[in-house]
Amino acid sequence: MLKTSLQETNKDPIEALIQSMSLREKIGQTVQLGLNSRFYQGEALEEYLAEYPVGSVFCGGEIITHAEGKAATLREQLARVQRASKFPLLVAGDLEAGAGQAVADKTRFPMLMSLAACDDESMAYEYGKYTALEGREAGFNWTFAPVVDVQKNWLNPIVTNRGMGDDAGRVARLAGAVIQGMQDHGLAACAKHFPGDGVDFRDQHLTTSVNSLTECEWWAQHGGVFQSVIDRGVQTIMPGHIALPWCDPVRAKSGRPRPATLSEPILTQLLRERMGFDGVLVTDALIMAGFVAWAPREERLLEAFIAGNDVMLWPEKDYYGLMERAIDSGRVSMERLDASVRRILKLKQKLGLLDLPDASQQFAPIVEDPIVREKAVELSSRVADQSITLVRNRENLLPLDAGKVRTVLLHSAIPEHVYDKHIDALAEKLEARGLEVTRHKNGNCLDVNKMEQAGQTWDVYLVVYSLQIHQMKNAVRPVGELGEVQWAQQYAETMKPITISLNTAYLTFDNPYLDTLVNAYNTHPTTIDALDRALFGEIPFNGQSPVELDPIPERTGYLG
């Protein structure tokens, strides 16, 4: 019905659609509703959307949680949401490591740091392509990926294995290929987090973080990466709650710098006017402390929109009333609102959403392509196989001689509240080789030495660290009880430890004197399988470290 009415007019379809919208409908286009968020608690959907019309929804698991549900169930839910919505919806999700990061029955890839360790642009394109093909099968048309931040500070807890390392040139090349693979196959990509995370050691979930580079340094690093992906046509960008003092020196009375999500100099003057980005800007989550601590809710929501954002990620319901009053008072002009609505509708047009006579048909049941699934799974294994990195092998302990290994002490360093199924999987791989595996988790610094003094011996001592974002807020390091493991392995007298890091690439910065170290970058099942085979020499250690680890192991803090 919507399509027919637009075809009957000679007006530009985008402008005709804007003119047909009420003020509240226009405001709604700038809202993204989290279908699994605290802002929508399962109220009657039709009534909810009638009062709070939205332009986009977020669904599936997100980076802090695990994947949720199945594709068929999600499509049914999305079809219902679309039928209740007057206008076609964008459907976004955190598909940073493939569609399987958001939906449980799709393929999850090793993290982007693993892809960076392969340093293969054709593989990066496939990474984007199969994320798109499987994501589209689940109902997504927009992903908040890839992370294009440059990890310049090893202490930064946000980028870690979600990014592609500390070399801006490599990040730009691989990110461009991932984005092209996504957008060539119908999935809008989103480069994040502008103006670039990875310089501060703070977590923007907990406070406003700062990209403290000078203007010249910024253009050579994060600015260069973002300019590259803009030039390659990235359709959306996510500003972070990150300050950029050289561009916007404004601070609150407390001394807190203004984050990009609230900064017109950063978003409008720099990103849009100077860098030429004309796509959609979507804020990072508006519940993060790096945003909320700047000003009271009404002030910060309006400032964020005025600064240049188009889509607000999970605003409270009162956002509609705030914007209506701001329009009525003239604080926000209708021209400014229309500009955002126009950019959002143009994105929907590029994705073919305005061409559908019944927009809910985009979520109709589909026959999923088994070939797509097969190739996505194969790609996941290939990335894992080629990414495992032998950082150090000073004692020539690797590869292991399968004919001489009979017993293994598998010592894991992992937060107590984290399910260690990936450690279980590694133990099962070793046991499938006929090895006797003794498991030990965390413990006291004296544990291993006490076992040695009691006469216990093993042919191989594997020390596996599993440290990743959000397991320990504000740090991805062996702290507390996990630091005891670092102590314990150095206390061993009869065994030489083989250290494995499953997530962070920077374990050697906490212990610069490790003699044997393997970086695997993530806990994905294909990575555990590749790690097992690499340890025994069945595949080579092909990975190249995406971050600089030598030749100054004693350095700390900012790496520039």
C-alpha positions in Angstrom: 0.0 0.0 0.0 2.8 2.3 0.9 4.6 1.5 -2.4 1.6 2.1 -4.5 0.9 5.5 -3.0 4.5 6.6 -3.7 4.4 5.3 -7.3 1.3 7.4 -8.0 3.2 10.6 -7.3 5.9 12.3 -9.4 7.8 13.3 -6.2 11.1 11.8 -5.2 10.0 8.8 -3.1 12.2 9.7 -0.2 10.9 13.3 0.0 7.3 12.1 -0.5 7.7 9.7 2.4 9.1 12.4 4.6 6.2 14.7 3.8 3.8 11.9 4.6 5.1 11.4 8.2 3.8 13.0 11.3 6.3 14.6 13.7 6.2 11.6 16.0 6.8 9.2 13.1 9.8 11.3 12.0 11.2 11.2 15.6 10.6 7.5 15.6 12.8 7.0 12.6 15.7 8.2 14.8 15.0 5.6 17.5 16.4 2.0 17.6 14.5 -0.2 20.0 16.2 -3.2 21.6 13.8 -6.1 21.4 15.6 -7.7 24.3 16.4 -4.5 26.2 15.1 -3.1 29.4 13.3 -0.4 27.4 10.9 -2.9 25.9 9.5 -5.4 28.4 7.2 -7.4 26.2 4.3 -4.9 26.2 1.6 -5.5 23.6 3.6 -4.9 20.5 1.0 -3.2 18.3 0.0 -0.8 21.1 3.6 0.0 21.9 4.6 0.8 18.3 1.5 2.9 17.8 2.6 5.1 20.7 6.4 4.8 20.1 7.0 4.2 16.4 10.6 3.2 15.7 12.7 3.2 12.6 14.9 0.3 13.5 15.3 -2.6 16.0 18.2 -4.4 17.6 17.9 -8.1 18.2 19.9 -11.3 18.9 22.7 -11.5 21.4 25.1 -8.6 21.7 28.9 -8.6 22.4 28.5 -8.8 26.2 26.1 -11.7 26.1 25.9 -15.0 24.2 24.1 -15.7 20.9 20.4 -16.0 21.3 17.7 -18.2 19.7 17.3 -19.5 16.2 17.0 -17.8 12.8 13.5 -19.1 12.1 12.2 -17.9 15.4 13.8 -14.5 15.0 12.3 -14.1 11.5 8.9 -14.8 13.0 9.4 -12.2 15.7 10.6 -9.7 13.1 7.7 -10.3 10.8 5.3 -9.5 13.7 7.2 -6.3 14.5 7.2 -5.2 10.9 3.5 -5.9 10.5 3.0 -3.6 13.5 5.2 -0.9 12.0 3.9 1.5 9.4 7.3 1.9 7.7 10.0 -0.6 6.8 12.4 -1.4 9.6 16.2 -1.6 9.7 17.2 -4.7 11.8 20.6 -4.4 13.5 22.7 -6.7 15.5 26.3 -7.2 16.8 27.5 -9.5 14.1 31.2 -8.7 14.8 32.3 -12.3 14.4 29.7 -13.6 12.0 25.9 -14.1 12.3 26.6 -16.8 14.9 27.6 -14.1 17.4 24.0 -13.0 17.5 22.0 -16.1 16.6 22.8 -19.5 18.0 22.2 -21.6 14.9 24.3 -19.5 12.6 28.1 -19.7 12.1 30.3 -17.9 14.5 33.8 -17.0 13.2 37.0 -16.5 15.2 37.3 -12.9 16.4 38.6 -10.2 14.1 42.1 -10.4 15.8 42.3 -13.9 14.4 41.5 -12.6 10.9 44.1 -9.9 11.3 46.7 -12.6 12.2 46.0 -14.2 8.8 46.4 -10.8 7.1 44.6 -12.0 4.0 42.2 -9.5 2.2 40.4 -12.1 0.2 39.7 -14.0 3.4 38.5 -10.7 5.0 36.1 -10.2 2.1 34.7 -13.7 2.7 34.4 -13.0 6.4 32.1 -10.1 5.5 30.3 -12.0 2.7 29.3 -15.0 4.8 28.4 -12.7 7.8 26.0 -11.0 5.4 24.6 -14.1 3.8 23.9 -15.8 7.1 22.8 -12.6 8.7 20.3 -11.9 6.0 18.9 -15.5 6.5 18.3 -14.6 10.1 16.5 -11.3 9.2 19.3 -8.8 9.7 20.0 -6.0 7.2 22.4 -4.0 9.3 25.4 -5.0 11.5 27.3 -3.0 14.0 30.6 -4.2 12.6 33.4 -4.2 12.0 35.5 -2.7 14.8 38.1 -0.5 13.1 39.7 0.9 16.2 43.5 0.9 16.3 44.9 -0.8 19.4 47.7 1.7 20.4 47.5 0.9 24.2 47.9 -2.7 25.3 45.9 -1.8 28.5 42.8 -0.9 26.5 39.9 -3.2 27.5 37.6 -2.5 24.6 39.4 -3.3 21.4 41.5 -6.3 22.4 40.6 -9.3 20.2 37.5 -7.4 18.7 39.8 -5.3 16.6 42.5 -5.9 14.0 45.6 -4.8 15.7 47.9 -1.8 16.1 48.9 -1.2 12.5 46.6 1.4 10.9 47.4 0.3 7.4 46.5 -3.3 8.0 43.3 -2.3 9.9 42.3 -0.1 7.0 43.0 -2.8 4.4 41.2 -5.6 6.2 38.3 -3.5 7.4 37.7 -2.3 3.9 37.6 -5.8 2.6 35.2 -7.0 5.4 32.9 -4.0 4.7 32.9 -4.6 1.0 32.0 -8.3 1.5 29.1 -7.3 3.8 27.7 -4.5 1.6 28.1 -6.4 -1.7 25.7 -9.0 -0.2 23.0 -6.8 1.2 24.1 -6.1 4.8 24.8 -2.5 5.8 28.2 -2.3 7.7 29.0 0.0 10.5 32.6 1.1 11.3 33.1 1.7 15.0 33.9 3.5 17.3 34.6 7.0 15.9 36.9 8.8 16.6 38.7 5.7 17.6 39.1 3.6 20.7 42.4 1.9 21.7 44.4 4.8 23.0 43.0 5.1 26.5 43.2 2.3 29.1 39.7 3.1 30.4 36.4 1.5 29.5 33.7 3.7 28.0 31.1 1.6 29.6 32.4 2.9 32.9 33.6 6.4 32.1 34.3 8.8 29.2 37.5 7.6 27.5 39.9 9.8 25.6 41.7 9.5 22.3 44.6 11.7 23.3 46.5 11.7 20.0 47.5 15.0 18.4 45.8 16.1 15.2 48.8 14.8 13.1 49.0 11.5 15.0 45.2 11.0 14.8 45.2 11.4 11.0 48.0 8.9 10.7 46.2 6.4 12.9 42.4 6.3 13.5 41.6 9.2 11.2 43.3 7.5 8.3 41.5 4.3 8.9 38.1 6.0 9.1 38.8 8.1 6.0 39.8 4.9 4.2 36.5 3.1 5.0 34.5 6.2 4.2 36.2 6.4 0.8 35.3 2.7 0.3 31.7 3.4 0.9 30.9 2.3 4.4 27.2 3.0 4.9 27.1 3.7 8.6 29.4 4.7 11.4 29.0 4.4 15.2 30.5 7.2 17.3 31.8 6.1 20.7 31.7 7.8 24.1 35.3 8.9 23.4 36.7 12.4 23.6 39.1 13.8 20.9 40.6 16.9 22.6 42.5 18.2 19.6 39.1 18.6 17.8 36.9 19.4 20.7 38.6 20.7 23.9 35.3 21.4 25.8 35.2 20.0 29.3 32.5 20.0 32.0 33.1 21.7 35.3 34.3 18.3 36.7 37.0 18.2 34.0 35.2 15.5 32.1 35.9 15.9 28.4 33.0 15.9 25.9 32.6 12.5 24.2 32.1 12.3 20.4 28.5 11.2 20.8 27.8 14.7 22.1 30.2 16.7 20.0 29.1 18.8 17.0 32.8 19.7 16.2 33.7 15.9 16.0 30.6 14.6 14.3 29.5 17.4 12.1 32.5 19.6 11.4 35.1 16.8 11.3 33.3 13.6 10.3 30.7 15.0 7.9 32.1 18.2 6.6 35.9 17.5 6.6 35.9 13.8 6.0 32.8 13.7 3.7 30.8 11.1 5.4 27.1 11.3 4.3 25.8 8.1 5.7 24.0 7.2 8.9 25.5 7.9 12.3 24.2 5.6 15.1 25.2 6.3 18.7 26.8 3.6 20.8 24.5 2.5 23.6 23.0 5.4 25.5 23.1 3.6 28.8 26.9 3.6 29.0 28.5 5.7 31.7 30.8 7.4 29.3 27.6 9.1 27.9 25.2 9.4 30.8 27.6 11.2 33.2 27.9 14.2 30.8 24.6 15.8 31.6 21.0 15.1 32.8 19.0 12.9 30.5 17.1 15.6 28.7 20.2 17.6 28.0 22.4 14.7 26.8 19.7 13.2 24.5 19.0 16.5 22.8 22.7 17.4 22.6 23.5 14.0 21.0 21.0 14.6 18.3 22.0 18.2 17.7 25.6 17.1 17.5 24.9 15.1 14.3 23.7 11.6 15.3 20.9 10.1 13.2 19.9 7.0 15.2 19.8 6.8 18.9 20.6 3.4 20.3 18.1 2.4 23.0 16.9 5.8 24.3 14.3 5.9 27.1 10.6 6.4 26.1 10.6 10.1 27.1 12.9 10.8 24.1 9.8 11.2 22.0 8.4 13.9 24.2 11.8 15.6 24.6 12.2 15.9 20.9 8.6 17.1 20.3 9.1 19.9 22.8 12.5 20.7 21.3 11.0 21.0 17.9 8.1 23.2 19.2 10.6 25.5 21.0 12.9 25.7 18.1 15.9 24.2 19.9 15.9 21.4 17.2 14.8 22.6 13.8 12.6 20.6 11.5 15.3 20.8 8.9 17.7 19.1 11.2 15.3 16.3 12.0 14.4 15.9 8.3 18.1 15.6 7.4 18.5 12.6 9.7 15.2 11.0 8.5 16.4 11.5 5.0 19.7 9.7 5.6 17.9 6.8 7.3 15.4 6.4 4.5 18.2 6.5 1.9 19.9 3.6 3.7 16.6 1.7 3.7 16.3 2.5 0.0 19.8 1.2 -0.7 18.8 -2.0 1.1 15.7 -2.4 -1.0 13.3 -1.9 1.9 11.3 0.8 0.2 10.6 -1.4 -2.8 8.5 -3.9 -0.9 4.7 -3.7 -1.2 4.6 -5.5 2.1 7.7 -4.8 4.2 7.0 -7.8 6.5 7.7 -10.1 3.5 11.5 -9.5 4.1 11.0 -11.8 7.1 8.9 -14.4 5.5 10.1 -18.0 6.0 13.0 -18.9 3.7 14.8 -22.0 2.7 18.2 -21.6 4.1 21.0 -22.4 1.7 23.1 -25.4 3.0 26.0 -24.3 0.7 26.2 -21.0 2.4 26.3 -22.8 5.8 29.0 -25.2 4.5 31.2 -22.5 3.2 30.8 -20.3 6.3 31.8 -23.2 8.5 34.8 -24.0 6.2 35.9 -20.3 6.4 35.7 -20.4 10.2 38.0 -23.3 10.3 40.4 -21.8 7.7 40.7 -18.5 9.7 41.4 -20.5 12.9 44.0 -22.7 11.2 45.9 -19.8 9.7 45.8 -17.5 12.8 47.4 -19.5 15.6 50.6 -17.6 16.4 53.8 -19.0 17.9 55.1 -15.8 19.7 58.1 -17.5 21.4 59.7 -20.9 21.3 63.0 -20.3 23.1 63.2 -23.8 24.5 62.1 -25.5 21.3 59.3 -27.2 23.2 56.9 -26.9 20.2 55.7 -28.8 18.3 55.2 -31.6 20.8 56.4 -35.1 19.9 53.2 -37.2 20.0 55.3 -40.3 20.5 56.9 -39.0 23.7 54.0 -37.3 25.4 51.8 -39.4 27.7 50.8 -37.1 30.5 49.7 -33.4 30.5 49.0 -31.0 33.3 46.4 -28.6 32.0 46.4 -25.5 34.2 43.8 -22.9 33.3 43.5 -19.3 34.3 39.9 -18.2 33.9 37.5 -16.2 36.1 35.5 -18.4 38.4 32.1 -17.2 37.1 32.9 -18.0 33.5 31.9 -21.3 32.0 35.1 -23.0 30.9 33.6 -25.3 28.2 36.5 -24.3 25.9 39.0 -25.6 28.4 36.9 -28.8 28.6 37.1 -29.0 24.8 40.9 -28.7 24.8 41.1 -31.4 27.5 38.9 -33.7 25.4 41.1 -33.1 22.3 44.1 -34.2 24.3 42.4 -37.2 25.8 41.3 -38.2 22.3 45.0 -38.6 21.5 45.3 -41.1 24.3 46.9 -38.7 26.8 46.3 -38.6 30.5 45.2 -35.1 31.4 45.2 -33.6 34.9 43.1 -30.5 35.2 43.9 -27.6 37.5 42.1 -24.3 37.6 43.5 -21.1 39.1 44.5 -22.0 42.6 47.3 -20.8 44.9 50.7 -19.7 43.7 52.3 -22.7 45.5 50.0 -25.4 44.0 52.2 -26.6 41.2 55.4 -26.6 43.2 53.7 -28.5 46.0 52.6 -31.2 43.5 56.1 -31.4 42.2 57.5 -31.8 45.7 55.0 -34.6 46.3 56.6 -36.5 43.4 54.0 -35.8 40.7 55.4 -35.3 37.2 53.9 -34.6 33.8 55.5 -34.8 30.3 53.9 -31.4 29.3 52.8 -28.5 31.4 50.2 -26.4 29.5 49.1 -23.1 31.1 46.1 -21.7 29.3 44.9 -18.1 30.0 41.3 -17.2 29.0 40.9 -13.5 29.5 38.5 -11.4 27.5 36.3 -8.3 27.5 33.6 -7.9 30.2 34.8 -10.9 32.3 36.7 -8.4 34.4 35.5 -4.8 34.0 38.1 -2.3 32.9 40.9 -4.8 32.3 41.8 -7.9 30.2 44.7 -9.0 32.3 45.7 -11.8 34.7 44.7 -10.1 37.9 43.6 -11.4 41.3 43.4 -15.2 41.4 44.4 -15.3 37.7 47.6 -13.6 38.7 48.3 -16.5 41.0 48.6 -18.7 37.9 51.2 -16.5 36.5 53.1 -16.8 39.8 52.6 -20.5 40.0 53.9 -21.3 36.6 57.2 -19.5 37.3 57.5 -21.4 40.6 57.6 -24.8 38.8 60.9 -26.5 39.1 60.7 -29.7 37.2 58.6 -28.6 34.2 58.9 -25.9 31.6 55.5 -24.3 31.0 54.0 -23.9 27.6 51.8 -20.8 27.9 48.7 -20.3 25.7 46.6 -17.1 25.6 43.2 -17.7 24.1 42.1 -14.1 23.9 44.4 -11.2 24.8 47.4 -10.9 22.6 49.3 -9.0 25.3 50.0 -11.7 27.9 53.7 -11.2 27.3 53.4 -7.6 28.6 52.3 -8.8 32.0 55.1 -11.4 31.9 57.8 -10.3 29.4 60.0 -13.3 30.1 57.9 -16.2 29.0 60.0 -18.6 27.0 57.1 -20.4 25.2 54.0 -18.6 24.2 51.2 -19.2 21.8 48.5 -16.6 21.0 45.2 -18.0 19.8 43.0 -14.8 20.1 39.7 -16.5 21.0 37.9 -19.5 22.4 36.0 -20.5 19.3 35.7 -24.3 18.8 37.5 -24.1 15.5 40.3 -22.3 17.3 40.6 -24.9 20.0 40.7 -27.6 17.3 43.4 -25.7 15.3 45.4 -25.1 18.6 45.4 -28.8 19.4 46.7 -29.7 15.9 49.3 -26.9 15.9 50.7 -28.0 19.3 51.4 -31.4 17.8 52.8 -30.2 14.5 49.9 -31.3 12.4 49.5 -27.8 11.0 52.1 -25.0 11.1 51.9 -21.9 13.3 51.0 -19.6 10.4 49.7 -16.6 12.3 51.5 -13.3 12.4 51.0 -11.2 15.4 48.7 -8.2 14.6 50.2 -6.3 17.5 53.8 -5.3 18.2 55.2 -7.4 21.1 59.0 -7.0 20.7 61.7 -5.8 21.0 60.8 -3.8 24.1 59.0 -6.2 26.5 59.5 -3.9 29.5 57.5 -1.0 28.1 54.1 -0.2 29.6 51.2 2.1 28.8 50.8 3.9 25.5 52.7 2.3 22.7 53.0 5.2 20.3 
